[in-house]
Amino acid sequence: MSAKIEAIAKEDETICRLLSVPGIGPLGATALVAAAGDGKQFRKARDMNRPGFTGE
């Protein structure tokens, strides 16, 4: 499973950018992109933390 996630991470530009953030690995970056997509549905970063998006 880990090899598949790493392969997906290498092919996606957004995931590659997230991997440059300290503390974010292939699994976290892939999960974030899967959940948030391109992020255009959020007007500002705080909107991503609204109830319902993060499981609250």
A tleap script that builds the chain and sets N, CA, C and O, in Angstrom:
source leaprc.protein.ff14SB
mol = sequence {
  NMET SER ALA LYS ILE GLU ALA ILE ALA LYS
  GLU ASP GLU THR ILE CYS ARG LEU LEU SER
  VAL PRO GLY ILE GLY PRO LEU GLY ALA THR
  ALA LEU VAL ALA ALA ALA GLY ASP GLY LYS
  GLN PHE ARG LYS ALA ARG ASP MET ASN ARG
  PRO GLY PHE THR GLY CGLU
}
set mol.1.N position { 0.824 -1.193 0.000 }
set mol.1.CA position { 0.000 0.000 0.000 }
set mol.1.C position { 0.867 1.256 0.000 }
set mol.1.O position { 0.574 2.221 -0.707 }
set mol.2.N position { 1.920 1.239 0.785 }
set mol.2.CA position { 2.802 2.399 0.874 }
set mol.2.C position { 3.431 2.742 -0.471 }
set mol.2.O position { 3.557 3.919 -0.811 }
set mol.3.N position { 3.821 1.746 -1.227 }
set mol.3.CA position { 4.434 1.989 -2.532 }
set mol.3.C position { 3.434 2.626 -3.493 }
set mol.3.O position { 3.805 3.476 -4.303 }
set mol.4.N position { 2.170 2.219 -3.408 }
set mol.4.CA position { 1.131 2.801 -4.265 }
set mol.4.C position { 0.916 4.275 -3.924 }
set mol.4.O position { 0.796 5.109 -4.822 }
set mol.5.N position { 0.869 4.591 -2.649 }
set mol.5.CA position { 0.677 5.980 -2.218 }
set mol.5.C position { 1.860 6.833 -2.657 }
set mol.5.O position { 1.673 7.953 -3.131 }
set mol.6.N position { 3.059 6.320 -2.507 }
set mol.6.CA position { 4.242 7.072 -2.924 }
set mol.6.C position { 4.253 7.289 -4.436 }
set mol.6.O position { 4.680 8.345 -4.902 }
set mol.7.N position { 3.791 6.304 -5.206 }
set mol.7.CA position { 3.720 6.458 -6.662 }
set mol.7.C position { 2.713 7.531 -7.044 }
set mol.7.O position { 2.976 8.344 -7.930 }
set mol.8.N position { 1.568 7.538 -6.387 }
set mol.8.CA position { 0.547 8.568 -6.645 }
set mol.8.C position { 1.099 9.941 -6.284 }
set mol.8.O position { 0.906 10.909 -7.019 }
set mol.9.N position { 1.790 10.019 -5.145 }
set mol.9.CA position { 2.330 11.296 -4.671 }
set mol.9.C position { 3.333 11.876 -5.662 }
set mol.9.O position { 3.377 13.093 -5.844 }
set mol.10.N position { 4.130 11.045 -6.298 }
set mol.10.CA position { 5.142 11.529 -7.242 }
set mol.10.C position { 4.523 12.068 -8.527 }
set mol.10.O position { 5.140 12.880 -9.217 }
set mol.11.N position { 3.305 11.623 -8.856 }
set mol.11.CA position { 2.663 12.018 -10.114 }
set mol.11.C position { 1.813 13.279 -9.992 }
set mol.11.O position { 1.484 13.894 -11.006 }
set mol.12.N position { 1.452 13.675 -8.780 }
set mol.12.CA position { 0.534 14.792 -8.590 }
set mol.12.C position { 1.297 16.037 -8.145 }
set mol.12.O position { 2.015 16.010 -7.145 }
set mol.13.N position { 1.135 17.118 -8.889 }
set mol.13.CA position { 1.869 18.352 -8.598 }
set mol.13.C position { 1.492 18.936 -7.240 }
set mol.13.O position { 2.361 19.410 -6.508 }
set mol.14.N position { 0.212 18.906 -6.901 }
set mol.14.CA position { -0.237 19.450 -5.621 }
set mol.14.C position { 0.353 18.657 -4.460 }
set mol.14.O position { 0.807 19.233 -3.471 }
set mol.15.N position { 0.342 17.348 -4.586 }
set mol.15.CA position { 0.909 16.509 -3.533 }
set mol.15.C position { 2.406 16.764 -3.413 }
set mol.15.O position { 2.933 16.815 -2.301 }
set mol.16.N position { 3.089 16.923 -4.519 }
set mol.16.CA position { 4.526 17.219 -4.479 }
set mol.16.C position { 4.804 18.510 -3.727 }
set mol.16.O position { 5.766 18.590 -2.963 }
set mol.17.N position { 3.968 19.521 -3.938 }
set mol.17.CA position { 4.142 20.787 -3.206 }
set mol.17.C position { 3.905 20.590 -1.717 }
set mol.17.O position { 4.644 21.128 -0.893 }
set mol.18.N position { 2.874 19.817 -1.365 }
set mol.18.CA position { 2.593 19.565 0.049 }
set mol.18.C position { 3.732 18.808 0.714 }
set mol.18.O position { 3.999 19.011 1.899 }
set mol.19.N position { 4.404 17.943 -0.028 }
set mol.19.CA position { 5.519 17.181 0.527 }
set mol.19.C position { 6.695 18.066 0.927 }
set mol.19.O position { 7.558 17.641 1.696 }
set mol.20.N position { 6.735 19.288 0.413 }
set mol.20.CA position { 7.818 20.198 0.787 }
set mol.20.C position { 7.578 20.846 2.150 }
set mol.20.O position { 8.467 21.510 2.683 }
set mol.21.N position { 6.391 20.660 2.716 }
set mol.21.CA position { 6.072 21.207 4.035 }
set mol.21.C position { 6.605 20.245 5.098 }
set mol.21.O position { 6.294 19.054 5.065 }
set mol.22.N position { 7.402 20.751 6.037 }
set mol.22.CA position { 7.935 19.872 7.081 }
set mol.22.C position { 6.810 19.180 7.851 }
set mol.22.O position { 5.844 19.821 8.265 }
set mol.23.N position { 6.946 17.869 8.037 }
set mol.23.CA position { 5.972 17.107 8.794 }
set mol.23.C position { 4.865 16.477 7.966 }
set mol.23.O position { 4.077 15.689 8.489 }
set mol.24.N position { 4.791 16.812 6.681 }
set mol.24.CA position { 3.773 16.218 5.819 }
set mol.24.C position { 4.446 15.191 4.919 }
set mol.24.O position { 5.352 15.512 4.150 }
set mol.25.N position { 3.984 13.952 5.033 }
set mol.25.CA position { 4.530 12.864 4.231 }
set mol.25.C position { 3.566 12.468 3.127 }
set mol.25.O position { 2.529 13.107 2.949 }
set mol.26.N position { 3.895 11.429 2.393 }
set mol.26.CA position { 3.057 10.994 1.276 }
set mol.26.C position { 1.617 10.654 1.673 }
set mol.26.O position { 0.680 11.003 0.956 }
set mol.27.N position { 1.440 9.982 2.800 }
set mol.27.CA position { 0.089 9.607 3.228 }
set mol.27.C position { -0.736 10.836 3.590 }
set mol.27.O position { -1.880 10.966 3.155 }
set mol.28.N position { -0.168 11.731 4.378 }
set mol.28.CA position { -0.888 12.948 4.772 }
set mol.28.C position { -1.217 13.843 3.590 }
set mol.28.O position { -2.325 14.370 3.494 }
set mol.29.N position { -0.261 14.014 2.695 }
set mol.29.CA position { -0.477 14.865 1.525 }
set mol.29.C position { -1.535 14.276 0.603 }
set mol.29.O position { -2.387 14.998 0.086 }
set mol.30.N position { -1.481 12.966 0.399 }
set mol.30.CA position { -2.464 12.305 -0.456 }
set mol.30.C position { -3.850 12.385 0.161 }
set mol.30.O position { -4.828 12.626 -0.547 }
set mol.31.N position { -3.950 12.188 1.464 }
set mol.31.CA position { -5.238 12.269 2.156 }
set mol.31.C position { -5.807 13.686 2.087 }
set mol.31.O position { -7.007 13.868 1.882 }
set mol.32.N position { -4.953 14.676 2.257 }
set mol.32.CA position { -5.408 16.063 2.206 }
set mol.32.C position { -5.944 16.415 0.824 }
set mol.32.O position { -6.995 17.047 0.714 }
set mol.33.N position { -5.248 16.021 -0.217 }
set mol.33.CA position { -5.707 16.299 -1.581 }
set mol.33.C position { -6.988 15.526 -1.879 }
set mol.33.O position { -7.871 16.037 -2.568 }
set mol.34.N position { -7.099 14.306 -1.370 }
set mol.34.CA position { -8.318 13.520 -1.577 }
set mol.34.C position { -9.514 14.191 -0.899 }
set mol.34.O position { -10.621 14.174 -1.438 }
set mol.35.N position { -9.299 14.773 0.264 }
set mol.35.CA position { -10.389 15.402 1.006 }
set mol.35.C position { -10.714 16.810 0.515 }
set mol.35.O position { -11.884 17.187 0.440 }
set mol.36.N position { -9.687 17.586 0.181 }
set mol.36.CA position { -9.901 19.000 -0.140 }
set mol.36.C position { -9.829 19.307 -1.630 }
set mol.36.O position { -10.219 20.397 -2.050 }
set mol.37.N position { -9.345 18.381 -2.426 }
set mol.37.CA position { -9.223 18.646 -3.859 }
set mol.37.C position { -8.260 19.791 -4.112 }
set mol.37.O position { -7.180 19.848 -3.525 }
set mol.38.N position { -8.653 20.695 -4.982 }
set mol.38.CA position { -7.772 21.828 -5.297 }
set mol.38.C position { -7.951 22.992 -4.323 }
set mol.38.O position { -7.216 23.977 -4.396 }
set mol.39.N position { -8.926 22.886 -3.407 }
set mol.39.CA position { -9.124 23.910 -2.387 }
set mol.39.C position { -9.888 25.128 -2.838 }
set mol.39.O position { -10.085 26.054 -2.051 }
set mol.40.N position { -10.324 25.158 -4.078 }
set mol.40.CA position { -11.019 26.343 -4.594 }
set mol.40.C position { -12.377 26.573 -3.935 }
set mol.40.O position { -12.945 27.660 -4.047 }
set mol.41.N position { -12.905 25.548 -3.242 }
set mol.41.CA position { -14.184 25.716 -2.575 }
set mol.41.C position { -14.058 26.500 -1.274 }
set mol.41.O position { -15.064 26.847 -0.655 }
set mol.42.N position { -12.816 26.780 -0.856 }
set mol.42.CA position { -12.576 27.532 0.367 }
set mol.42.C position { -12.165 28.958 0.020 }
set mol.42.O position { -11.239 29.178 -0.760 }
set mol.43.N position { -12.868 29.925 0.611 }
set mol.43.CA position { -12.500 31.321 0.362 }
set mol.43.C position { -11.200 31.679 1.056 }
set mol.43.O position { -10.388 32.432 0.518 }
set mol.44.N position { -11.004 31.144 2.244 }
set mol.44.CA position { -9.769 31.378 2.997 }
set mol.44.C position { -9.400 30.099 3.733 }
set mol.44.O position { -10.234 29.205 3.879 }
set mol.45.N position { -8.171 30.004 4.193 }
set mol.45.CA position { -7.676 28.779 4.818 }
set mol.45.C position { -8.509 28.385 6.034 }
set mol.45.O position { -8.702 27.196 6.286 }
set mol.46.N position { -8.999 29.352 6.782 }
set mol.46.CA position { -9.811 29.037 7.964 }
set mol.46.C position { -11.080 28.277 7.606 }
set mol.46.O position { -11.584 27.507 8.423 }
set mol.47.N position { -11.606 28.478 6.402 }
set mol.47.CA position { -12.830 27.792 5.992 }
set mol.47.C position { -12.643 26.276 5.950 }
set mol.47.O position { -13.609 25.524 6.076 }
set mol.48.N position { -11.436 25.843 5.778 }
set mol.48.CA position { -11.168 24.408 5.727 }
set mol.48.C position { -11.381 23.766 7.090 }
set mol.48.O position { -11.588 22.555 7.170 }
set mol.49.N position { -11.336 24.538 8.149 }
set mol.49.CA position { -11.505 24.033 9.504 }
set mol.49.C position { -12.955 24.129 9.985 }
set mol.49.O position { -13.220 23.935 11.172 }
set mol.50.N position { -13.871 24.417 9.110 }
set mol.50.CA position { -15.268 24.557 9.528 }
set mol.50.C position { -15.839 23.196 9.923 }
set mol.50.O position { -15.388 22.167 9.421 }
set mol.51.N position { -16.825 23.183 10.816 }
set mol.51.CA position { -17.466 21.915 11.206 }
set mol.51.C position { -18.016 21.194 9.966 }
set mol.51.O position { -18.577 21.818 9.065 }
set mol.52.N position { -17.846 19.909 9.944 }
set mol.52.CA position { -18.320 19.126 8.810 }
set mol.52.C position { -17.195 18.733 7.875 }
set mol.52.O position { -17.209 17.628 7.331 }
set mol.53.N position { -16.233 19.595 7.676 }
set mol.53.CA position { -15.132 19.243 6.773 }
set mol.53.C position { -14.119 18.354 7.482 }
set mol.53.O position { -13.644 17.373 6.910 }
set mol.54.N position { -13.792 18.690 8.710 }
set mol.54.CA position { -12.753 17.944 9.418 }
set mol.54.C position { -13.321 16.845 10.303 }
set mol.54.O position { -12.594 16.282 11.122 }
set mol.55.N position { -14.588 16.531 10.162 }
set mol.55.CA position { -15.193 15.447 10.928 }
set mol.55.C position { -15.740 15.868 12.270 }
set mol.55.O position { -16.088 15.014 13.086 }
set mol.56.N position { -15.825 17.159 12.520 }
set mol.56.CA position { -16.361 17.642 13.805 }
set mol.56.C position { -17.862 17.563 13.812 }
set mol.56.O position { -18.495 17.924 14.804 }
savepdb mol mol.pdb
quit
